[in-house]
């Protein structure tokens, strides 16, 4: 089992997230909220189903998935997408397909989670510290 299962990671720093949200078409009010909250992320595993929970003062979301299987997802900003998540070592890669396809790579270490979000030529890096 991956070492990051059951660990919690809290957002520590964020680069270019506003530009990433703008590229997705997120409105100004939601972008302001997205830039001010410091969410906590946790991945759990039950059988072969993973659950990725993101908790903040603004909103809590959870997505459950099986590796390599496409699933329907409603993003935090309300978009409906189809996602596939794969695991390579301690790196979860999520491909979101929809009006604006994007890739989210979550790389876990013992002390932090580095999330790289990419849409087109826009990239955002968010660093979470283990809590």
Buried (B, 14 or more C-beta within 10 A) or exposed (E): EBEBEEBBBBBBEBEBBBBBBBBBEBEEEBBEBBEEEEBBBBBBEEEEEBEBBBBBEEBEBEBEBEEEEEEEBEBBBEBEBEBBBEBEEBBBBBBBEBEEEBEBBBBBEEEBBBBBBBBEEBBBBBBBEBE
